[in-house]
Amino acid sequence: MDRLPVEVIGNILSHLRAARDVVIASTTCKKWREACDKHLHMLSFNSDDWPVFRDLTTSRLEILITQTIFQTKGLQGLSILMDDVDEFSASAVIAWLMYTRETLRCLFYNVRTAPNVNILDICARQKLELLVLAHNSITGVDPNYQRFVFLKSLSLSYVNISSLDLNLLLTACPKIEFLGLISPEIAINDAQVTVELTSQTLKKVYIEAISLDKFTLEADNLEKLHLKDCALELFELSGNGSLKHFKMDDVSILHLDIIDPIDDLEIIDVSNFTIIWSKFYQIISKSSKLRRLRLWNVVFDDEVDFVDLESIALCFPELNYLALSYELRDELKEGVLSYSLQGSSPMVNVTALDVGWTVLDEHFADWVACLLERCLNLKKLVIHGVVSESKTHVECHMLASFTSSIVQLLRKYIHVDVQFVYE
């Protein structure tokens, strides 16, 4: 270790990240002290890293952070995540940011201050490439003054911001590629709670825990869109057809409107979602390049709606992974099941298949058998099931019957790797 250049030691210590570990390591020798002072790139203050943080007074904690930061030179990454700490003084936080802003590339900031600190004013027009901001308030965005020329990734969690300021903030980031929104507090300007975003450079968007009347996203180069735990009356997406990965998890959308074609779509992952299959299929039916399709715990809004396996086989010839959960209404089960299984078009490229049930019945094994017949080159099958703790005699009989049927069925597919996953 003595022969290592001091720059290399600084790089090694930067991977420790946690400020407490870095400070302890710096006491090893004079060379390591120099590495921390002059060649440390990353420093993290996290209330979860060291429980003692929670026991210190806010003023004492401010002094420790100030001393540690001011002993460094040229920090490129700074993380200050203080979830369980009372409000810091704005002057202390401003001092930390002003000292490091000229060299910072990454900033993770979750600090409550009194009064609120305007991060945009302090960090704009610098070299920041990644900004993760939480529990803050953003108002009066001026894209001409508060400009982030190098910023590629922006994440906002529990941030108070208006729709207009959010759109202006995107405008102030001409190279932005990723936008993450988690439970933002959107300021209401009128009777409708709406968000309209436009970006020519965005490639990935992640939205979680947001409730709006209308959400409009115009992104010509968008490749991945992930919606989670959202309630939207209208979601409208427009672009140049660059979307490749579309994921929705536990989302309620009354009207899903994808204006431009999504012919290049490769991955669709939908779970815990209520849809009208015919309308959803109409949106994705021209995605002939689709490789992965997952429809899990999907509830159909139409009483006679169902997933048509024949349409999937014909429209998605390049599909290599398929995941379907067995969800059918009892009163329509036999008729809809037989209709949805009509046809015999093979899924020749499907090598991995996931199937599962929420409520097991006598038709599930037949449904799995039909899927296996279509997947001629299947290599792996995963069967997911929900088994209640207290089972009635009927449920036990049903599970035993399914086990016998599936064992008999799989004797025909000895080349397939089979796994069972029970909850």
N, C-alpha and C positions, 0 to 999 in steps of 0.2 A: 504493500500500500504506500510505503514511503517513496517509491519510485514513480508512482502515478503523477502526471501533471496536475497542478492545482485546478485547472479547468475541468478535467475529467472527474475529479472528486466533487466539484460543484455540480456537475451534471448528475452524478450518482445521488447526491444529497437532495437534488431537486425532485427525484422520484419518491422520496419519503413523503413529500407534500405536507403532512401534518406539522404545524409550526413547533409544537412541543418536541416532536422527535428530532426535528432539524436543530433546535437549540441544544438539546442533549448531545447530539452527535458533534456539534461544533466545539464542545468542551474537550474533545479527544486530544487535540494537539493544536499547535499554532497554525499548521498548514491547513487543517480542517476549518479553523476559525477564519482564515483568509478566504477559503473556498466559499464559506457561507456569506462573508461580507461582500465579495467581489464577483462571484460566479454562480450564485444561486438564481435559478430561473423561475421556480414555482414555490409558492408558499400558501398554506391553507390554514385558516382558523375556523374550526367547526366545533360547535357546542357538543356534538355527539362524540368527538374524538377523545375528549378528556372531561370526565364528570366534574372535576374541580372548577371548570369554567362556570358552572351553574352556581357554585358556592361563593364565587368572588363578587364583590360589589361592582357595579357598572363602571365606576370611575377607576377602580383598580384594574379592571379588564381593559379599559381604554389605554391605560398606561403601558400594560404589557404588550398589547398589539402595536402601539406606537413605537416603543423601544425596539421591538423585533423588526418591524418594517424599516425603520430609519437606519438600522444597521446594515441593510442590504443596498446593493447598487445594481440597477439594470434588471429588476424583476420583469419577467414576461408574462407570468400568470399569477393572479391573486384571487384567492377564494375566501370570502368572509360570510360564513353561514351561521347565524346566531338565532336559531328558532326559539330557544327557551330563555333568552336574555331580554331584560327590559330595554327601553329606548336608550340609544347612545346619544351623546351630544353631537349636533350637526358639525360643530367646528372640528372635532376629532376625526370624524369620517372624511370630511373635506380635506383635511391635512393628509390622510393616508392616500387618497386618490390623487391629490395634486402632486405628491411626492413620486408616485409611480406611473402616472398616466402617460408620460412620453415614451416609455418602453413597453407598456402593457400590450399584450396580444390577446389575452383571455382574462375576463373578469366575471367571477361568480359572486353575486351580491344579494344577500338576504339579511338586511339590517334595518331595524326600525329606528328612526331618528326623530328628534324634536328640535326644530321643525324639520319638514321633509327636505331631503337633499336631492337637488336636480342633477341626476347622473348624466343626463344628456349634455347639459351645459359644461360639465367638467371634462367628460371623456370624448366629446365630439372633436373632429378635426385632428385626431391622433391616429395611431396605428392599430387600434382595436379590431380584432378579427372575430371574436366570439364574446357575446354578452348574454349572461343569464341573470335575470333580474326578478326579484320576488318581494312581495309586500311593500310596494312602492307606489307612488302616484306620478303620473305623467300628464302634464297639461301644456298647452300652448306650444306645440312642436313647430319649429321653424326649419324646414328642410334646407334652407340656404345657409343658415348659421350653424345649426346642430346637424352637421353632416358627418356620416361615417363612411368614408371612402373605401376602407378595406374590410368592413364588416361582412362576414359571410353567414354567420349563425346568430339568431336572436331568439331567446326564450323568455317569455313573460309569464310569471305565475302569481296569481292573486294581486294583480296590478290594476289600479284604477286608471282607466283611460277611455277617452271617447272614440267613437268610430272614426271620426275625422282625423284625430291625432294619430291613431293607429295607422291609417292609410298614409298620412304625411310622413310618419316614421319609416315606413317602407320606402317611400320616395327618397328619403334621406340616406338610404342604403343602396347605392347603385349596383353593388356586387352581391347582395344577399341571396343565399341559396337555401337556407333553412329557416322556417318560422315555427315556433312552438308557443301555443296559447293554452294555459292551464287555469281554469276558473278565473278568468278576468272579470273585473267589475266594469262593465261597459256603461259609460255615462249615457243617460237617456235624454235625447234632445227633443223627441216628439212622442206621440202616442205609441208608435211602433219602435221596438228595440231591434235595430238593424245594424249590420256590419257589411260594408262594401270594401273589398281589398283588391288592389291591382298591383301586379309586379311582373316585369318582363324577365326576371332572373331567377325567381323562386323555383327550386327543384323538389323540395320536400316540405310538407306542411303537416304538423301534428296539432290537433285541437282536442282538448279534454275538458269535461265538466262546464259546458257553456249552454245557456238557454236563451234563445233568441227567436224573434218572429221571422227574421229573414237574414240569411247569410249568403253573400255573393262573393265569389272568388274568381278573379280573372288573372290567369297565370299561363302564359304561352308556353313556358318550358317546364311545367310541373310534371314530375315523374312519379312521385309518391304522395298519397293523401291518406291520412289516418285520422278517423273520427272516433272518439271514445266518450261514453257517458254524456252524450249531448241530447238536448231536446230542441228541435228546430221545426218550425212550421214549413219553411221553404229553404232548401239549400240549392244554390245555383252555381254550377261550375262551367267556366268557358275557357278555352285555350286553343292550342294548335294541334290537339290530338297526341300530345307527347306522354300522357299518363300511362305508366306501366304497372304501378302497384296501388290498388285501391282496397283499403281496409276499414271496416266499421265494426265497432264492438259496443254493444249495449247502447244503441242509438235509436232515438225516436224522430223520424222525419216524415211529415205528412206529404210533402211534395219534393221529390228528388228530381232535379232537372240538370242533366248534363247536356249542354247545348252542342258542343262540337263532338265529332266522332272520336271514339276511343279504340281505334283499330289496333294500336300497338300495345294494348293492355296485356300483361303477362301474368299478373297475380290478382285474384279476387279473394278476399277473406272477410266474410260476413258472419257475425255471431250475435246472438241475443237481439234480434232485430225483427220487426214486423214489416213484411213487404207483400206486395201483390206480384206474384211470380211473373205473370204475363208482362207487366210493365217493366219490371227489373230485367227480365230476359230480353225485352226489346232494346234496352239500353246497351246490354253487353253482347248481344247476339253476333255482332260483326267483328268481335275480337277474336279473329281466327288464330292469333299467335298466343292465346291463353295457354299457360303451362300449369298453373296451380289454381284450383277452385275449391274453396272451403265455404260451406253453408252449414252453420252449426247453431242449434237451438233457434232456428228461424221459424217464426210464426207467420202463417199466411193470413192476410187480411180478407181474402175472398173465400167464402165457404167451400167453393169447388176448386180451389187453387191447389197446385201441387208442383213438385219438381219433375219435369219431363226428362227422363234419362235419354230418350231417343234424340231429343233436340240437343242435349249436351254432347252426345256422341258425334252428331253430324256437324255441329257448329264449331267445336273445339278439337280439331284433329291432332293438335300438338300437345294436348293435355297429358301430363305425366304424373300429377298428384291430384287426387280427388278425396274430399272429406265431406260426408253427408251424415247428418243426424236424422233419426227416424222420428218424424213429428207428423202425426195424422189424427184428425178428429175421429172419435170412436164411431159416430153415426155414419161417417162417410168412408171409413177405412177400407172396406173390401172393394168398393167400386172405384175409388180414387187410386188405390194401390194397383189394381189390375190394369187401369188405364195408364198410369204413369210408367208401368213396366212394359208397355207395348213396344213392339219393334225389337230388332236384334242387331242393330248396328254396333260393331265392336269399338272399344276404346283401346286401340292397339298400343298406344304409347304410355298408358297408365301403368306405372310400376309400383306405386305406393297408394294404398287405399285405407282411409280411416272411416269407420262407421260407428254409430253409437245410438243408444236409446235413453230416453228419460223415463218412459213407462213401457215396460216389456210386455209384448203380447205374442200370440201364436203366429203372427204373420212376419215377425222380424227375421227369422231364419230364412224364409222364402225370399224376402227382400234382399238379404245378403247373397243368397244363392244366385239371384238374377244379376246382381252386380259382378260377381265373380265370373259368370259366364261371359260377360262383355269384356272383362279385363284379361285379354289373352296372354299378356306378358307380365302379369302381376308378380312382384317379388316379395312385397311386404304388406301384411294386413294387420291393422290395429283395431280391436273391437273395444269400444268404451261403453261402460254400463253404469247405471245408478242403482245401487242396492240399498234399500232402506234397512235401518237397524232392527226394527220390529217387523217381521215378515209374517203375513197370514199364510194359512195352508195353501191357498190358491196361488199366492206369489211364489212360494217354495216349489210348488208343482210346476209353475210356469218356467222358473229358472232351471229346474231339472230337465224339463222337456226341451228347452232351448239348448242346454249343454249337450244333450244326446244328439239333437239335430245337427248342431254345429260340428261336433266331433265326426259324425258320419259324413257330413258335407266335405270337411277338410281332408278326408282320406283321398279325395280326388285331386287335391292340390298339395301334394307332399313337398313340392318345390317352393312353396310359399312360406315365408317366415311369419308366424302368427304370434301376436301379443294380445293379452287381455289387460285392460286398465279399468278397475272398478272404483267407484266413489261411494 
